[in-house]
Amino acid sequence: MQHRIVVLGAGYTGATAAGRLAKRLHREDVAITLVNAEPDFVERVRMHQFAVGQDLAPRPFGEMFEGTGVALKQGKVTAVDVDRKTVTVAAPGGAGVGEDEVLAYDTLVYALGSGWNDQGVPGTAEHAHEIAGRPGALRLRERLAGLAAGESVVVVGGGLTGLEAVTEIAETRPDLDVALAARGGLGDWLSAKGARHLRKVVDRLGITVHEHTAVTAVEADHVTTADGASIPAAVTVWTTGFAVHPIARATTLEVTGTGQIVVDRTMRSLSHPDVYAVGDAALAMGPGDKPLRMSCASGVFTAWQAVDAIAARLTGGKVPNVPVRYYNQCISLGRKDGLIQFVTADDRAVRSALTGRLAAFYKEIICKGAAWSVAHPMVMAVRRRRVVPEAVVAEASPVRTAA
Ligand SMILES: Cc1cc2nc3c(=O)[nH]c(=O)nc-3n(C[C@H](O)[C@H](O)[C@H](O)COP(=O)(O)OP(=O)(O)OC[C@H]3O[C@@H](n4cnc5c(N)ncnc54)[C@H](O)[C@@H]3O)c2cc1C
């Protein structure tokens, strides 16, 4: 009998995991199903580019996974029952139109990623735009296209996504009045060189920066700050971090207060040994026992780690330790400029940074490389290993403690 592996979510980490599983395990032994809401791969790291009107290359999963043996299922996951080991996928036409489908699994890889986080600030849900996924970015794209010269845009959030969004908007639409509201200082975690360059670019693009400014409410035409000031905003773009989808929290899985699945160093759920969580959906510890930040930069390593652990456990091999660490923070500052901030293994800025056109080129290569490796899962094929029946039995055994 085949061992059924269901992978939920085909973003950077889920798609990587499905492809790597297909490479690692023998086709006759496992049935791998990849479930995703959309029919093609979304380059989430380019949503700020999409929002300003750039077109992204279509990447249909059907082509990406052709010949891999991975079965694709398009649909929205609405529930996971980790005690019965089933996943519910909504009927394609929506409730009442068809039957929901229930998929049974032996091993689950949970990679549903995250969406935007409105932090509960009043007015965000009604008035703010977001770029955490394609639907939100498309809505912003249409809104920005409809703005007349001189109208105001405020990007709230001075982190990586906010910086990429505000510079992309200002570069594409120099006719707009573009501002950034950041709770801290502009790029205050960067090296001196990185922070200096960022300030130079922001000045060149004519972006007004409101530093040490917390936005406490969003209205249709302005935002209000903690000190009671008002900043005009025909469009508010909200980029204050990501929040995971509520599905895991509705299960008996052990999750954090924010709904991330708690895993050991092999990305295996601490409460349910047949569930692995990767990417934004997991709370995994990185170097220095610090939680990994939600990013592709670390997420792809977590997918590799989970797959290598699953493959080892099913084939009776030794579970490898995939190093999960950071190397750099790659920030696009429009299409012609960028900043590559080199960091320690645990993500703290070191002195060296690349800036300017070279950094923009570097960032582009990173984005292209990430999408390429997802789209070519079978390149660099490794020897497929046979599943060992005794190992499958052991896999189903009670929870193992975190290594
Ligand atoms: C504008 C922007 C720029 C970014 N830039 C960078 C960067 O430069 N570097 C970096 O490291 N990180 C960056 N990030 C963060 C990075 O995109 C995420 O951390 C990464 O995508 C997480 O990967 P994931 O596979 O966990 O989740 P995702 O990529 O979000 O994938 C989740 C998948 O699950 C699917 N899904 C979700 N819910 C359901 C459901 N209920 N049913 C079925 N399918 C579902 C989604 O459609 C999606 O395909 C950026 C993010 C944004 C928004």
The ligand as a Tripos MOL2 file, in Angstrom:
@<TRIPOS>MOLECULE
LIG
   53    58     1     0     0
SMALL
NO_CHARGES

@<TRIPOS>ATOM
      1 C1          5.5560   41.8620   -1.0520 C.3       1 LIG1
      2 C2          6.3310   40.7970   -0.3420 C.ar      1 LIG1
      3 C3          7.7140   40.7500   -0.4960 C.ar      1 LIG1
      4 C4          8.4420   39.7690    0.1570 C.ar      1 LIG1
      5 N1          9.7880   39.7290   -0.0130 N.ar      1 LIG1
      6 C5         10.5080   38.7700    0.5830 C.ar      1 LIG1
      7 C6         11.9060   38.6830    0.3680 C.ar      1 LIG1
      8 O1         12.4940   39.4940   -0.3590 O.2       1 LIG1
      9 N2         12.5880   37.6840    0.9890 N.ar      1 LIG1
     10 C7         11.9860   36.7900    1.7910 C.ar      1 LIG1
     11 O2         12.6630   35.9020    2.3180 O.2       1 LIG1
     12 N3         10.6450   36.8240    2.0150 N.ar      1 LIG1
     13 C8          9.8980   37.8020    1.4250 C.ar      1 LIG1
     14 N4          8.5450   37.8530    1.6410 N.ar      1 LIG1
     15 C9          7.9290   36.8680    2.5380 C.3       1 LIG1
     16 C10         7.6670   35.5610    1.7840 C.3       1 LIG1
     17 O3          6.9200   35.8220    0.6220 O.3       1 LIG1
     18 C11         6.9140   34.5680    2.6380 C.3       1 LIG1
     19 O4          7.5780   34.4140    3.8670 O.3       1 LIG1
     20 C12         6.8550   33.2250    1.9070 C.3       1 LIG1
     21 O5          6.0710   33.3440    0.7490 O.3       1 LIG1
     22 C13         6.3120   32.1420    2.8160 C.3       1 LIG1
     23 O6          6.2560   30.9490    2.0700 O.3       1 LIG1
     24 P1          5.1550   29.8530    2.4380 P.3       1 LIG1
     25 O7          5.3400   28.7450    1.4530 O.co2     1 LIG1
     26 O8          5.2040   29.5540    3.8760 O.co2     1 LIG1
     27 O9          3.7670   30.5910    2.1920 O.3       1 LIG1
     28 P2          3.1430   31.2240    0.8820 P.3       1 LIG1
     29 O10         4.1880   31.5880   -0.0910 O.co2     1 LIG1
     30 O11         2.2160   32.2650    1.3800 O.co2     1 LIG1
     31 O12         2.3000   30.0370    0.2630 O.3       1 LIG1
     32 C14         1.1120   29.5570    0.8450 C.3       1 LIG1
     33 C15         0.2990   28.8650   -0.2310 C.3       1 LIG1
     34 O13        -0.8440   28.3050    0.3690 O.3       1 LIG1
     35 C16        -1.9870   28.6330   -0.3830 C.3       1 LIG1
     36 N5         -3.1140   28.6700    0.5360 N.ar      1 LIG1
     37 C17        -3.3000   29.5000    1.5860 C.ar      1 LIG1
     38 N6         -4.4540   29.2020    2.2270 N.ar      1 LIG1
     39 C18        -4.9870   28.1680    1.5450 C.ar      1 LIG1
     40 C19        -6.1540   27.3810    1.7160 C.ar      1 LIG1
     41 N7         -7.0100   27.5970    2.7240 N.pl3     1 LIG1
     42 N8         -6.3820   26.3930    0.8430 N.ar      1 LIG1
     43 C20        -5.5190   26.1190   -0.1710 C.ar      1 LIG1
     44 N9         -4.4060   26.8200   -0.3710 N.ar      1 LIG1
     45 C21        -4.1420   27.8290    0.4730 C.ar      1 LIG1
     46 C22        -1.6710   29.9790   -1.0060 C.3       1 LIG1
     47 O14        -2.4620   30.1680   -2.1770 O.3       1 LIG1
     48 C23        -0.1860   29.8230   -1.3110 C.3       1 LIG1
     49 O15         0.0300   29.2540   -2.5740 O.3       1 LIG1
     50 C24         7.7830   38.8180    0.9900 C.ar      1 LIG1
     51 C25         6.3930   38.8640    1.1280 C.ar      1 LIG1
     52 C26         5.6720   39.8390    0.4750 C.ar      1 LIG1
     53 C27         4.1800   39.8440    0.6260 C.3       1 LIG1
@<TRIPOS>BOND
     1     1     2 1
     2     2     3 ar
     3     2    52 ar
     4     3     4 ar
     5     4     5 ar
     6     4    50 ar
     7     5     6 ar
     8     6     7 ar
     9     6    13 1
    10     7     8 2
    11     7     9 ar
    12     9    10 ar
    13    10    11 2
    14    10    12 ar
    15    12    13 ar
    16    13    14 ar
    17    14    15 1
    18    14    50 ar
    19    15    16 1
    20    16    17 1
    21    16    18 1
    22    18    19 1
    23    18    20 1
    24    20    21 1
    25    20    22 1
    26    22    23 1
    27    23    24 1
    28    24    25 2
    29    24    26 1
    30    24    27 1
    31    27    28 1
    32    28    29 2
    33    28    30 1
    34    28    31 1
    35    31    32 1
    36    32    33 1
    37    33    34 1
    38    33    48 1
    39    34    35 1
    40    35    36 1
    41    35    46 1
    42    36    37 ar
    43    36    45 ar
    44    37    38 ar
    45    38    39 ar
    46    39    40 ar
    47    39    45 ar
    48    40    41 1
    49    40    42 ar
    50    42    43 ar
    51    43    44 ar
    52    44    45 ar
    53    46    47 1
    54    46    48 1
    55    48    49 1
    56    50    51 ar
    57    51    52 ar
    58    52    53 1
@<TRIPOS>SUBSTRUCTURE
     1 LIG1         1 GROUP 0 **** ****
